[in-house]
Amino acid sequence: MSDFATQFQSLSDFLGNAAKGVFNKLDQITFKMLVNNLKSNDFEVVAESIDQLLKERKPLGVAPLYFVARAHPNE
């Protein structure tokens, strides 16, 4: 696994665990989908995920979004 993937997995695991105490099961599933979408190589999937974060204004989405913005393999 690449260094990016390892760091991203660590971050998503940490935030996923934090979400368990805050969000219900549906939000946990949505969070995992968000993380997977942000890691996507498909620009449209990533863009739609970012748009959804903007609409929902959920602070928990900021950390994965920032990490992807800094370290995603595709500019």
All heavy atoms as a GROMACS GRO file, in nm:
protein
  593
    1MET      N    1   0.086  -0.118   0.000
    1MET     CA    2   0.000   0.000   0.000
    1MET      C    3   0.090   0.124   0.000
    1MET      O    4   0.190   0.128   0.069
    1MET     CB    5  -0.088  -0.003   0.125
    1MET     CG    6  -0.210   0.083   0.113
    1MET     SD    7  -0.312   0.092   0.262
    1MET     CE    8  -0.399  -0.061   0.259
    2SER      N    9   0.055   0.223  -0.077
    2SER     CA   10   0.137   0.344  -0.084
    2SER      C   11   0.130   0.423   0.046
    2SER      O   12   0.041   0.402   0.128
    2SER     CB   13   0.092   0.431  -0.200
    2SER     OG   14  -0.033   0.491  -0.169
    3ASP      N   15   0.223   0.514   0.062
    3ASP     CA   16   0.225   0.599   0.181
    3ASP      C   17   0.096   0.680   0.192
    3ASP      O   18   0.040   0.694   0.300
    3ASP     CB   19   0.347   0.691   0.176
    3ASP     CG   20   0.366   0.769   0.304
    3ASP    OD1   21   0.352   0.708   0.412
    3ASP    OD2   22   0.394   0.890   0.296
    4PHE      N   23   0.049   0.733   0.078
    4PHE     CA   24  -0.077   0.808   0.077
    4PHE      C   25  -0.193   0.720   0.125
    4PHE      O   26  -0.271   0.760   0.211
    4PHE     CB   27  -0.107   0.859  -0.064
    4PHE     CG   28  -0.248   0.911  -0.079
    4PHE    CD1   29  -0.285   1.033  -0.028
    4PHE    CD2   30  -0.344   0.835  -0.144
    4PHE    CE1   31  -0.414   1.080  -0.040
    4PHE    CE2   32  -0.473   0.880  -0.156
    4PHE     CZ   33  -0.509   1.003  -0.104
    5ALA      N   34  -0.202   0.601   0.072
    5ALA     CA   35  -0.312   0.511   0.108
    5ALA      C   36  -0.306   0.474   0.255
    5ALA      O   37  -0.409   0.468   0.323
    5ALA     CB   38  -0.309   0.386   0.020
    6THR      N   39  -0.185   0.450   0.306
    6THR     CA   40  -0.170   0.414   0.447
    6THR      C   41  -0.213   0.529   0.537
    6THR      O   42  -0.287   0.509   0.634
    6THR     CB   43  -0.023   0.377   0.476
    6THR    OG1   44   0.015   0.269   0.391
    6THR    CG2   45  -0.005   0.336   0.621
    7GLN      N   46  -0.167   0.650   0.505
    7GLN     CA   47  -0.205   0.766   0.586
    7GLN      C   48  -0.354   0.794   0.576
    7GLN      O   49  -0.419   0.825   0.676
    7GLN     CB   50  -0.127   0.890   0.540
    7GLN     CG   51   0.018   0.887   0.578
    7GLN     CD   52   0.092   1.009   0.527
    7GLN    OE1   53   0.040   1.086   0.446
    7GLN    NE2   54   0.214   1.028   0.573
    8PHE      N   55  -0.409   0.781   0.457
    8PHE     CA   56  -0.551   0.808   0.439
    8PHE      C   57  -0.634   0.704   0.514
    8PHE      O   58  -0.734   0.738   0.577
    8PHE     CB   59  -0.589   0.809   0.292
    8PHE     CG   60  -0.724   0.869   0.269
    8PHE    CD1   61  -0.737   1.006   0.249
    8PHE    CD2   62  -0.838   0.792   0.272
    8PHE    CE1   63  -0.861   1.063   0.232
    8PHE    CE2   64  -0.962   0.849   0.255
    8PHE     CZ   65  -0.973   0.984   0.234
    9GLN      N   66  -0.593   0.579   0.511
    9GLN     CA   67  -0.665   0.473   0.582
    9GLN      C   68  -0.661   0.500   0.732
    9GLN      O   69  -0.761   0.484   0.801
    9GLN     CB   70  -0.605   0.336   0.550
    9GLN     CG   71  -0.683   0.221   0.610
    9GLN     CD   72  -0.824   0.212   0.554
    9GLN    OE1   73  -0.844   0.224   0.435
    9GLN    NE2   74  -0.921   0.193   0.640
   10SER      N   75  -0.547   0.542   0.782
   10SER     CA   76  -0.534   0.574   0.923
   10SER      C   77  -0.627   0.688   0.962
   10SER      O   78  -0.696   0.682   1.064
   10SER     CB   79  -0.389   0.611   0.954
   10SER     OG   80  -0.375   0.653   1.087
   11LEU      N   81  -0.630   0.794   0.880
   11LEU     CA   82  -0.718   0.907   0.906
   11LEU      C   83  -0.865   0.866   0.900
   11LEU      O   84  -0.944   0.901   0.987
   11LEU     CB   85  -0.692   1.020   0.806
   11LEU     CG   86  -0.786   1.140   0.817
   11LEU    CD1   87  -0.762   1.214   0.948
   11LEU    CD2   88  -0.767   1.232   0.700
   12SER      N   89  -0.900   0.790   0.798
   12SER     CA   90  -1.041   0.751   0.784
   12SER      C   91  -1.083   0.658   0.897
   12SER      O   92  -1.196   0.666   0.945
   12SER     CB   93  -1.068   0.688   0.648
   12SER     OG   94  -1.003   0.565   0.635
   13ASP      N   95  -0.993   0.571   0.942
   13ASP     CA   96  -1.025   0.484   1.057
   13ASP      C   97  -1.046   0.567   1.183
   13ASP      O   98  -1.142   0.544   1.257
   13ASP     CB   99  -0.913   0.382   1.081
   13ASP     CG  100  -0.908   0.274   0.975
   13ASP    OD1  101  -1.006   0.260   0.898
   13ASP    OD2  102  -0.805   0.204   0.968
   14PHE      N  103  -0.956   0.662   1.206
   14PHE     CA  104  -0.968   0.748   1.323
   14PHE      C  105  -1.100   0.825   1.323
   14PHE      O  106  -1.173   0.827   1.421
   14PHE     CB  107  -0.851   0.845   1.331
   14PHE     CG  108  -0.866   0.947   1.439
   14PHE    CD1  109  -0.846   0.913   1.571
   14PHE    CD2  110  -0.901   1.078   1.408
   14PHE    CE1  111  -0.861   1.008   1.671
   14PHE    CE2  112  -0.917   1.172   1.507
   14PHE     CZ  113  -0.896   1.138   1.639
   15LEU      N  114  -1.129   0.890   1.211
   15LEU     CA  115  -1.251   0.970   1.203
   15LEU      C  116  -1.376   0.882   1.201
   15LEU      O  117  -1.479   0.920   1.256
   15LEU     CB  118  -1.247   1.060   1.080
   15LEU     CG  119  -1.144   1.172   1.087
   15LEU    CD1  120  -1.139   1.247   0.955
   15LEU    CD2  121  -1.174   1.267   1.201
   16GLY      N  122  -1.364   0.765   1.140
   16GLY     CA  123  -1.476   0.672   1.141
   16GLY      C  124  -1.510   0.628   1.282
   16GLY      O  125  -1.627   0.620   1.320
   17ASN      N  126  -1.407   0.602   1.360
   17ASN     CA  127  -1.429   0.563   1.500
   17ASN      C  128  -1.487   0.679   1.581
   17ASN      O  129  -1.573   0.659   1.665
   17ASN     CB  130  -1.298   0.514   1.564
   17ASN     CG  131  -1.257   0.379   1.512
   17ASN    OD1  132  -1.338   0.301   1.466
   17ASN    ND2  133  -1.128   0.351   1.517
   18ALA      N  134  -1.440   0.800   1.554
   18ALA     CA  135  -1.495   0.917   1.622
   18ALA      C  136  -1.641   0.937   1.585
   18ALA      O  137  -1.723   0.976   1.669
   18ALA     CB  138  -1.414   1.041   1.586
   19ALA      N  139  -1.674   0.909   1.461
   19ALA     CA  140  -1.811   0.926   1.415
   19ALA      C  141  -1.906   0.829   1.483
   19ALA      O  142  -2.024   0.860   1.500
   19ALA     CB  143  -1.819   0.909   1.263
   20LYS      N  144  -1.856   0.714   1.522
   20LYS     CA  145  -1.942   0.614   1.586
   20LYS      C  146  -2.008   0.669   1.711
   20LYS      O  147  -2.122   0.637   1.741
   20LYS     CB  148  -1.862   0.488   1.620
   20LYS     CG  149  -1.826   0.407   1.499
   20LYS     CD  150  -1.744   0.285   1.536
   20LYS     CE  151  -1.698   0.213   1.411
   20LYS     NZ  152  -1.612   0.100   1.441
   21GLY      N  153  -1.933   0.750   1.787
   21GLY     CA  154  -1.989   0.805   1.909
   21GLY      C  155  -2.082   0.922   1.884
   21GLY      O  156  -2.162   0.956   1.969
   22VAL      N  157  -2.076   0.981   1.767
   22VAL     CA  158  -2.151   1.102   1.739
   22VAL      C  159  -2.271   1.076   1.648
   22VAL      O  160  -2.379   1.130   1.668
   22VAL     CB  161  -2.059   1.208   1.675
   22VAL    CG1  162  -2.135   1.334   1.641
   22VAL    CG2  163  -1.944   1.240   1.769
   23PHE      N  164  -2.252   0.993   1.547
   23PHE     CA  165  -2.356   0.972   1.448
   23PHE      C  166  -2.419   0.835   1.461
   23PHE      O  167  -2.360   0.741   1.511
   23PHE     CB  168  -2.296   0.986   1.307
   23PHE     CG  169  -2.244   1.123   1.278
   23PHE    CD1  170  -2.108   1.145   1.268
   23PHE    CD2  171  -2.330   1.230   1.263
   23PHE    CE1  172  -2.059   1.272   1.243
   23PHE    CE2  173  -2.281   1.357   1.237
   23PHE     CZ  174  -2.145   1.378   1.228
   24ASN      N  175  -2.537   0.821   1.409
   24ASN     CA  176  -2.603   0.691   1.408
   24ASN      C  177  -2.546   0.604   1.297
   24ASN      O  178  -2.459   0.645   1.221
   24ASN     CB  179  -2.755   0.708   1.396
   24ASN     CG  180  -2.796   0.772   1.265
   24ASN    OD1  181  -2.726   0.763   1.165
   24ASN    ND2  182  -2.910   0.836   1.263
   25LYS      N  183  -2.594   0.482   1.286
   25LYS     CA  184  -2.539   0.386   1.190
   25LYS      C  185  -2.546   0.436   1.046
   25LYS      O  186  -2.454   0.416   0.968
   25LYS     CB  187  -2.614   0.252   1.203
   25LYS     CG  188  -2.553   0.138   1.131
   25LYS     CD  189  -2.418   0.102   1.190
   25LYS     CE  190  -2.362  -0.020   1.124
   25LYS     NZ  191  -2.225  -0.046   1.165
   26LEU      N  192  -2.652   0.500   1.009
   26LEU     CA  193  -2.666   0.552   0.873
   26LEU      C  194  -2.557   0.654   0.843
   26LEU      O  195  -2.497   0.652   0.735
   26LEU     CB  196  -2.804   0.615   0.852
   26LEU     CG  197  -2.832   0.672   0.713
   26LEU    CD1  198  -2.818   0.562   0.608
   26LEU    CD2  199  -2.970   0.731   0.709
   27ASP      N  200  -2.527   0.741   0.937
   27ASP     CA  201  -2.422   0.840   0.916
   27ASP      C  202  -2.285   0.774   0.906
   27ASP      O  203  -2.199   0.823   0.834
   27ASP     CB  204  -2.422   0.944   1.028
   27ASP     CG  205  -2.530   1.049   1.008
   27ASP    OD1  206  -2.581   1.062   0.895
   27ASP    OD2  207  -2.565   1.118   1.105
   28GLN      N  208  -2.264   0.664   0.976
   28GLN     CA  209  -2.137   0.592   0.965
   28GLN      C  210  -2.119   0.537   0.824
   28GLN      O  211  -2.010   0.547   0.766
   28GLN     CB  212  -2.131   0.478   1.066
   28GLN     CG  213  -2.122   0.523   1.210
   28GLN     CD  214  -2.129   0.406   1.304
   28GLN    OE1  215  -2.082   0.298   1.272
   28GLN    NE2  216  -2.188   0.426   1.420
   29ILE      N  217  -2.225   0.481   0.770
   29ILE     CA  218  -2.219   0.428   0.633
   29ILE      C  219  -2.195   0.541   0.534
   29ILE      O  220  -2.113   0.530   0.443
   29ILE     CB  221  -2.349   0.351   0.600
   29ILE    CG1  222  -2.358   0.225   0.687
   29ILE    CG2  223  -2.355   0.315   0.452
   29ILE    CD1  224  -2.493   0.158   0.685
   30THR      N  225  -2.264   0.652   0.554
   30THR     CA  226  -2.247   0.768   0.467
   30THR      C  227  -2.104   0.820   0.474
   30THR      O  228  -2.045   0.857   0.373
   30THR     CB  229  -2.346   0.880   0.506
   30THR    OG1  230  -2.478   0.827   0.500
   30THR    CG2  231  -2.334   1.000   0.416
   31PHE      N  232  -2.047   0.822   0.595
   31PHE     CA  233  -1.909   0.868   0.612
   31PHE      C  234  -1.812   0.779   0.534
   31PHE      O  235  -1.723   0.828   0.465
   31PHE     CB  236  -1.872   0.871   0.760
   31PHE     CG  237  -1.732   0.917   0.784
   31PHE    CD1  238  -1.699   1.051   0.782
   31PHE    CD2  239  -1.632   0.825   0.807
   31PHE    CE1  240  -1.569   1.093   0.802
   31PHE    CE2  241  -1.501   0.866   0.828
   31PHE     CZ  242  -1.470   1.000   0.827
   32LYS      N  243  -1.830   0.648   0.544
   32LYS     CA  244  -1.742   0.556   0.472
   32LYS      C  245  -1.756   0.575   0.320
   32LYS      O  246  -1.658   0.569   0.247
   32LYS     CB  247  -1.773   0.411   0.510
   32LYS     CG  248  -1.726   0.377   0.650
   32LYS     CD  249  -1.759   0.234   0.686
   32LYS     CE  250  -1.718   0.206   0.829
   32LYS     NZ  251  -1.747   0.069   0.870
   33MET      N  252  -1.877   0.600   0.275
   33MET     CA  253  -1.899   0.627   0.132
   33MET      C  254  -1.828   0.755   0.091
   33MET      O  255  -1.766   0.762  -0.015
   33MET     CB  256  -2.049   0.635   0.101
   33MET     CG  257  -2.118   0.501   0.105
   33MET     SD  258  -2.300   0.508   0.092
   33MET     CE  259  -2.328   0.628  -0.032
   34LEU      N  260  -1.836   0.857   0.176
   34LEU     CA  261  -1.769   0.984   0.148
   34LEU      C  262  -1.619   0.962   0.134
   34LEU      O  263  -1.557   1.010   0.038
   34LEU     CB  264  -1.796   1.084   0.260
   34LEU     CG  265  -1.707   1.209   0.260
   34LEU    CD1  266  -1.734   1.296   0.138
   34LEU    CD2  267  -1.724   1.286   0.388
   35VAL      N  268  -1.560   0.891   0.227
   35VAL     CA  269  -1.416   0.866   0.222
   35VAL      C  270  -1.378   0.793   0.094
   35VAL      O  271  -1.284   0.830   0.024
   35VAL     CB  272  -1.370   0.787   0.347
   35VAL    CG1  273  -1.228   0.736   0.331
   35VAL    CG2  274  -1.382   0.874   0.471
   36ASN      N  275  -1.454   0.691   0.060
   36ASN     CA  276  -1.425   0.616  -0.064
   36ASN      C  277  -1.442   0.704  -0.187
   36ASN      O  278  -1.364   0.695  -0.282
   36ASN     CB  279  -1.514   0.493  -0.073
   36ASN     CG  280  -1.474   0.386   0.026
   36ASN    OD1  281  -1.359   0.379   0.068
   36ASN    ND2  282  -1.570   0.304   0.064
   37ASN      N  283  -1.545   0.788  -0.187
   37ASN     CA  284  -1.566   0.877  -0.301
   37ASN      C  285  -1.455   0.980  -0.314
   37ASN      O  286  -1.411   1.011  -0.425
   37ASN     CB  287  -1.701   0.949  -0.290
   37ASN     CG  288  -1.818   0.858  -0.318
   37ASN    OD1  289  -1.801   0.747  -0.368
   37ASN    ND2  290  -1.936   0.904  -0.287
   38LEU      N  291  -1.406   1.033  -0.203
   38LEU     CA  292  -1.299   1.131  -0.209
   38LEU      C  293  -1.168   1.070  -0.258
   38LEU      O  294  -1.084   1.138  -0.315
   38LEU     CB  295  -1.278   1.197  -0.073
   38LEU     CG  296  -1.388   1.293  -0.028
   38LEU    CD1  297  -1.362   1.338   0.115
   38LEU    CD2  298  -1.399   1.412  -0.121
   39LYS      N  299  -1.150   0.940  -0.237
   39LYS     CA  300  -1.030   0.871  -0.284
   39LYS      C  301  -1.040   0.831  -0.430
   39LYS      O  302  -0.943   0.785  -0.489
   39LYS     CB  303  -1.004   0.745  -0.201
   39LYS     CG  304  -0.967   0.773  -0.058
   39LYS     CD  305  -0.918   0.650   0.016
   39LYS     CE  306  -1.011   0.533   0.012
   39LYS     NZ  307  -0.969   0.420   0.095
   40SER      N  308  -1.155   0.849  -0.490
   40SER     CA  309  -1.180   0.803  -0.626
   40SER      C  310  -1.088   0.872  -0.728
   40SER      O  311  -1.048   0.986  -0.710
   40SER     CB  312  -1.326   0.830  -0.664
   40SER     OG  313  -1.349   0.797  -0.799
   41ASN      N  314  -1.057   0.800  -0.834
   41ASN     CA  315  -0.981   0.857  -0.945
   41ASN      C  316  -1.073   0.928  -1.044
   41ASN      O  317  -1.026   0.993  -1.137
   41ASN     CB  318  -0.901   0.750  -1.016
   41ASN     CG  319  -0.786   0.702  -0.932
   41ASN    OD1  320  -0.725   0.779  -0.859
   41ASN    ND2  321  -0.754   0.574  -0.942
   42ASP      N  322  -1.204   0.914  -1.027
   42ASP     CA  323  -1.303   0.977  -1.114
   42ASP      C  324  -1.332   1.119  -1.063
   42ASP      O  325  -1.388   1.138  -0.955
   42ASP     CB  326  -1.430   0.893  -1.116
   42ASP     CG  327  -1.536   0.946  -1.211
   42ASP    OD1  328  -1.522   1.059  -1.263
   42ASP    OD2  329  -1.634   0.873  -1.234
   43PHE      N  330  -1.294   1.218  -1.142
   43PHE     CA  331  -1.310   1.358  -1.101
   43PHE      C  332  -1.455   1.391  -1.066
   43PHE      O  333  -1.481   1.463  -0.970
   43PHE     CB  334  -1.259   1.451  -1.211
   43PHE     CG  335  -1.284   1.596  -1.179
   43PHE    CD1  336  -1.204   1.664  -1.090
   43PHE    CD2  337  -1.390   1.664  -1.238
   43PHE    CE1  338  -1.227   1.797  -1.060
   43PHE    CE2  339  -1.415   1.797  -1.208
   43PHE     CZ  340  -1.332   1.863  -1.119
   44GLU      N  341  -1.548   1.342  -1.144
   44GLU     CA  342  -1.689   1.374  -1.121
   44GLU      C  343  -1.737   1.321  -0.986
   44GLU      O  344  -1.814   1.387  -0.916
   44GLU     CB  345  -1.776   1.320  -1.234
   44GLU     CG  346  -1.758   1.397  -1.363
   44GLU     CD  347  -1.851   1.349  -1.472
   44GLU    OE1  348  -1.961   1.300  -1.441
   44GLU    OE2  349  -1.813   1.361  -1.590
   45VAL      N  350  -1.692   1.202  -0.948
   45VAL     CA  351  -1.730   1.144  -0.818
   45VAL      C  352  -1.676   1.232  -0.705
   45VAL      O  353  -1.747   1.263  -0.609
   45VAL     CB  354  -1.679   0.999  -0.805
   45VAL    CG1  355  -1.697   0.946  -0.665
   45VAL    CG2  356  -1.748   0.910  -0.907
   46VAL      N  357  -1.551   1.272  -0.717
   46VAL     CA  358  -1.490   1.357  -0.614
   46VAL      C  359  -1.562   1.492  -0.608
   46VAL      O  360  -1.597   1.539  -0.499
   46VAL     CB  361  -1.339   1.376  -0.641
   46VAL    CG1  362  -1.278   1.474  -0.542
   46VAL    CG2  363  -1.266   1.243  -0.637
   47ALA      N  364  -1.589   1.552  -0.723
   47ALA     CA  365  -1.656   1.682  -0.727
   47ALA      C  366  -1.797   1.675  -0.666
   47ALA      O  367  -1.836   1.765  -0.590
   47ALA     CB  368  -1.663   1.733  -0.871
   48GLU      N  369  -1.870   1.571  -0.697
   48GLU     CA  370  -2.005   1.555  -0.640
   48GLU      C  371  -1.999   1.537  -0.489
   48GLU      O  372  -2.084   1.588  -0.416
   48GLU     CB  373  -2.077   1.438  -0.706
   48GLU     CG  374  -2.119   1.466  -0.849
   48GLU     CD  375  -2.181   1.346  -0.918
   48GLU    OE1  376  -2.213   1.246  -0.849
   48GLU    OE2  377  -2.199   1.351  -1.040
   49SER      N  378  -1.899   1.465  -0.442
   49SER     CA  379  -1.883   1.445  -0.297
   49SER      C  380  -1.853   1.577  -0.228
   49SER      O  381  -1.908   1.607  -0.121
   49SER     CB  382  -1.771   1.346  -0.269
   49SER     OG  383  -1.803   1.220  -0.322
   50ILE      N  384  -1.767   1.658  -0.287
   50ILE     CA  385  -1.735   1.788  -0.231
   50ILE      C  386  -1.859   1.878  -0.231
   50ILE      O  387  -1.888   1.946  -0.132
   50ILE     CB  388  -1.618   1.853  -0.307
   50ILE    CG1  389  -1.490   1.773  -0.282
   50ILE    CG2  390  -1.601   1.999  -0.266
   50ILE    CD1  391  -1.375   1.810  -0.371
   51ASP      N  392  -1.935   1.877  -0.340
   51ASP     CA  393  -2.059   1.955  -0.346
   51ASP      C  394  -2.157   1.912  -0.237
   51ASP      O  395  -2.222   1.996  -0.174
   51ASP     CB  396  -2.125   1.942  -0.483
   51ASP     CG  397  -2.050   2.015  -0.592
   51ASP    OD1  398  -1.967   2.103  -0.559
   51ASP    OD2  399  -2.074   1.983  -0.711
   52GLN      N  400  -2.166   1.782  -0.213
   52GLN     CA  401  -2.255   1.732  -0.109
   52GLN      C  402  -2.210   1.779   0.029
   52GLN      O  403  -2.292   1.816   0.112
   52GLN     CB  404  -2.262   1.579  -0.114
   52GLN     CG  405  -2.367   1.521  -0.022
   52GLN     CD  406  -2.508   1.564  -0.059
   52GLN    OE1  407  -2.542   1.582  -0.175
   52GLN    NE2  408  -2.592   1.583   0.041
   53LEU      N  409  -2.079   1.778   0.053
   53LEU     CA  410  -2.027   1.830   0.180
   53LEU      C  411  -2.064   1.976   0.199
   53LEU      O  412  -2.100   2.019   0.309
   53LEU     CB  413  -1.875   1.814   0.186
   53LEU     CG  414  -1.822   1.676   0.216
   53LEU    CD1  415  -1.671   1.674   0.204
   53LEU    CD2  416  -1.866   1.629   0.353
   54LEU      N  417  -2.055   2.053   0.092
   54LEU     CA  418  -2.092   2.194   0.100
   54LEU      C  419  -2.239   2.212   0.135
   54LEU      O  420  -2.275   2.298   0.215
   54LEU     CB  421  -2.060   2.265  -0.031
   54LEU     CG  422  -1.912   2.287  -0.061
   54LEU    CD1  423  -1.894   2.337  -0.205
   54LEU    CD2  424  -1.852   2.384   0.037
   55LYS      N  425  -2.323   2.130   0.075
   55LYS     CA  426  -2.467   2.140   0.101
   55LYS      C  427  -2.500   2.103   0.246
   55LYS      O  428  -2.584   2.166   0.309
   55LYS     CB  429  -2.545   2.049   0.007
   55LYS     CG  430  -2.547   2.097  -0.136
   55LYS     CD  431  -2.620   1.998  -0.224
   55LYS     CE  432  -2.604   2.031  -0.371
   55LYS     NZ  433  -2.662   1.928  -0.457
   56GLU      N  434  -2.436   1.996   0.296
   56GLU     CA  435  -2.469   1.946   0.430
   56GLU      C  436  -2.404   2.025   0.542
   56GLU      O  437  -2.454   2.024   0.654
   56GLU     CB  438  -2.428   1.798   0.441
   56GLU     CG  439  -2.510   1.708   0.352
   56GLU     CD  440  -2.470   1.562   0.364
   56GLU    OE1  441  -2.386   1.529   0.452
   56GLU    OE2  442  -2.522   1.482   0.287
   57ARG      N  443  -2.292   2.089   0.513
   57ARG     CA  444  -2.219   2.168   0.613
   57ARG      C  445  -2.188   2.086   0.738
   57ARG      O  446  -2.204   2.133   0.851
   57ARG     CB  447  -2.296   2.294   0.650
   57ARG     CG  448  -2.313   2.387   0.534
   57ARG     CD  449  -2.387   2.511   0.574
   57ARG     NE  450  -2.407   2.595   0.459
   57ARG     CZ  451  -2.394   2.724   0.460
   57ARG    NH1  452  -2.362   2.786   0.571
   57ARG    NH2  453  -2.413   2.793   0.350
   58LYS      N  454  -2.141   1.964   0.717
   58LYS     CA  455  -2.102   1.879   0.830
   58LYS      C  456  -1.953   1.896   0.858
   58LYS      O  457  -1.870   1.867   0.773
   58LYS     CB  458  -2.133   1.732   0.801
   58LYS     CG  459  -2.279   1.700   0.805
   58LYS     CD  460  -2.304   1.553   0.804
   58LYS     CE  461  -2.453   1.528   0.817
   58LYS     NZ  462  -2.485   1.387   0.819
   59PRO      N  463  -1.919   1.940   0.978
   59PRO     CA  464  -1.778   1.964   1.011
   59PRO      C  465  -1.691   1.838   1.003
   59PRO      O  466  -1.572   1.848   0.978
   59PRO     CB  467  -1.782   2.016   1.155
   59PRO     CG  468  -1.922   2.060   1.177
   59PRO     CD  469  -2.008   1.980   1.084
   60LEU      N  470  -1.749   1.722   1.024
   60LEU     CA  471  -1.671   1.598   1.020
   60LEU      C  472  -1.611   1.573   0.882
   60LEU      O  473  -1.512   1.504   0.868
   60LEU     CB  474  -1.758   1.479   1.062
   60LEU     CG  475  -1.685   1.350   1.091
   60LEU    CD1  476  -1.589   1.368   1.209
   60LEU    CD2  477  -1.783   1.239   1.123
   61GLY      N  478  -1.669   1.632   0.778
   61GLY     CA  479  -1.618   1.614   0.643
   61GLY      C  480  -1.497   1.699   0.610
   61GLY      O  481  -1.430   1.676   0.510
   62VAL      N  482  -1.463   1.794   0.696
   62VAL     CA  483  -1.352   1.885   0.667
   62VAL      C  484  -1.218   1.812   0.668
   62VAL      O  485  -1.136   1.831   0.577
   62VAL     CB  486  -1.351   2.003   0.766
   62VAL    CG1  487  -1.226   2.088   0.749
   62VAL    CG2  488  -1.476   2.087   0.749
   63ALA      N  489  -1.194   1.728   0.767
   63ALA     CA  490  -1.064   1.660   0.777
   63ALA      C  491  -1.034   1.571   0.657
   63ALA      O  492  -0.927   1.583   0.597
   63ALA     CB  493  -1.055   1.583   0.907
   64PRO      N  494  -1.127   1.481   0.618
   64PRO     CA  495  -1.094   1.400   0.500
   64PRO      C  496  -1.082   1.484   0.373
   64PRO      O  497  -0.997   1.456   0.289
   64PRO     CB  498  -1.211   1.302   0.487
   64PRO     CG  499  -1.301   1.325   0.599
   64PRO     CD  500  -1.249   1.438   0.681
   65LEU      N  501  -1.160   1.588   0.362
   65LEU     CA  502  -1.152   1.676   0.246
   65LEU      C  503  -1.017   1.745   0.241
   65LEU      O  504  -0.953   1.751   0.136
   65LEU     CB  505  -1.265   1.779   0.249
   65LEU     CG  506  -1.270   1.877   0.134
   65LEU    CD1  507  -1.286   1.803   0.002
   65LEU    CD2  508  -1.385   1.974   0.154
   66TYR      N  509  -0.970   1.795   0.354
   66TYR     CA  510  -0.840   1.862   0.359
   66TYR      C  511  -0.728   1.764   0.324
   66TYR      O  512  -0.639   1.795   0.247
   66TYR     CB  513  -0.817   1.922   0.498
   66TYR     CG  514  -0.681   1.984   0.512
   66TYR    CD1  515  -0.654   2.109   0.457
   66TYR    CD2  516  -0.578   1.917   0.579
   66TYR    CE1  517  -0.528   2.166   0.467
   66TYR    CE2  518  -0.452   1.974   0.589
   66TYR     CZ  519  -0.428   2.098   0.535
   66TYR     OH  520  -0.303   2.152   0.545
   67PHE      N  521  -0.734   1.645   0.382
   67PHE     CA  522  -0.630   1.546   0.356
   67PHE      C  523  -0.625   1.511   0.208
   67PHE      O  524  -0.517   1.505   0.149
   67PHE     CB  525  -0.656   1.419   0.439
   67PHE     CG  526  -0.546   1.319   0.427
   67PHE    CD1  527  -0.432   1.331   0.504
   67PHE    CD2  528  -0.555   1.214   0.338
   67PHE    CE1  529  -0.329   1.239   0.493
   67PHE    CE2  530  -0.453   1.122   0.326
   67PHE     CZ  531  -0.340   1.134   0.405
   68VAL      N  532  -0.739   1.490   0.147
   68VAL     CA  533  -0.743   1.457   0.004
   68VAL      C  534  -0.690   1.574  -0.079
   68VAL      O  535  -0.616   1.555  -0.175
   68VAL     CB  536  -0.886   1.417  -0.039
   68VAL    CG1  537  -0.896   1.410  -0.190
   68VAL    CG2  538  -0.922   1.283   0.022
   69ALA      N  539  -0.728   1.695  -0.040
   69ALA     CA  540  -0.681   1.812  -0.114
   69ALA      C  541  -0.529   1.824  -0.111
   69ALA      O  542  -0.467   1.868  -0.208
   69ALA     CB  543  -0.743   1.940  -0.056
   70ARG      N  544  -0.467   1.782  -0.002
   70ARG     CA  545  -0.322   1.793   0.013
   70ARG      C  546  -0.247   1.673  -0.047
   70ARG      O  547  -0.135   1.688  -0.092
   70ARG     CB  548  -0.285   1.806   0.160
   70ARG     CG  549  -0.347   1.924   0.230
   70ARG     CD  550  -0.280   2.052   0.201
   70ARG     NE  551  -0.145   2.045   0.251
   70ARG     CZ  552  -0.047   2.122   0.212
   70ARG    NH1  553  -0.070   2.215   0.124
   70ARG    NH2  554   0.073   2.109   0.261
   71ALA      N  555  -0.309   1.554  -0.044
   71ALA     CA  556  -0.231   1.434  -0.075
   71ALA      C  557  -0.290   1.345  -0.184
   71ALA      O  558  -0.236   1.240  -0.211
   71ALA     CB  559  -0.215   1.352   0.053
   72HIS      N  560  -0.398   1.386  -0.246
   72HIS     CA  561  -0.458   1.299  -0.348
   72HIS      C  562  -0.360   1.283  -0.464
   72HIS      O  563  -0.299   1.379  -0.508
   72HIS     CB  564  -0.590   1.356  -0.399
   72HIS     CG  565  -0.677   1.255  -0.468
   72HIS    ND1  566  -0.650   1.208  -0.593
   72HIS    CD2  567  -0.787   1.190  -0.426
   72HIS    CE1  568  -0.741   1.120  -0.629
   72HIS    NE2  569  -0.826   1.107  -0.527
   73PRO      N  570  -0.347   1.160  -0.514
   73PRO     CA  571  -0.249   1.138  -0.622
   73PRO      C  572  -0.286   1.208  -0.753
   73PRO      O  573  -0.201   1.227  -0.837
   73PRO     CB  574  -0.250   0.987  -0.639
   73PRO     CG  575  -0.378   0.940  -0.580
   73PRO     CD  576  -0.414   1.039  -0.475
   74ASN      N  577  -0.410   1.246  -0.769
   74ASN     CA  578  -0.453   1.316  -0.891
   74ASN      C  579  -0.483   1.461  -0.858
   74ASN      O  580  -0.563   1.489  -0.770
   74ASN     CB  581  -0.579   1.251  -0.949
   74ASN     CG  582  -0.555   1.107  -0.988
   74ASN    OD1  583  -0.453   1.074  -1.045
   74ASN    ND2  584  -0.646   1.021  -0.951
   75GLU      N  585  -0.419   1.552  -0.929
   75GLU     CA  586  -0.443   1.694  -0.900
   75GLU      C  587  -0.580   1.737  -0.947
   75GLU      O  588  -0.631   1.692  -1.044
   75GLU     CB  589  -0.335   1.778  -0.969
   75GLU     CG  590  -0.198   1.753  -0.913
   75GLU     CD  591  -0.093   1.843  -0.975
   75GLU    OE1  592  -0.129   1.937  -1.049
   75GLU    OE2  593   0.024   1.817  -0.951
   0.00000   0.00000   0.00000
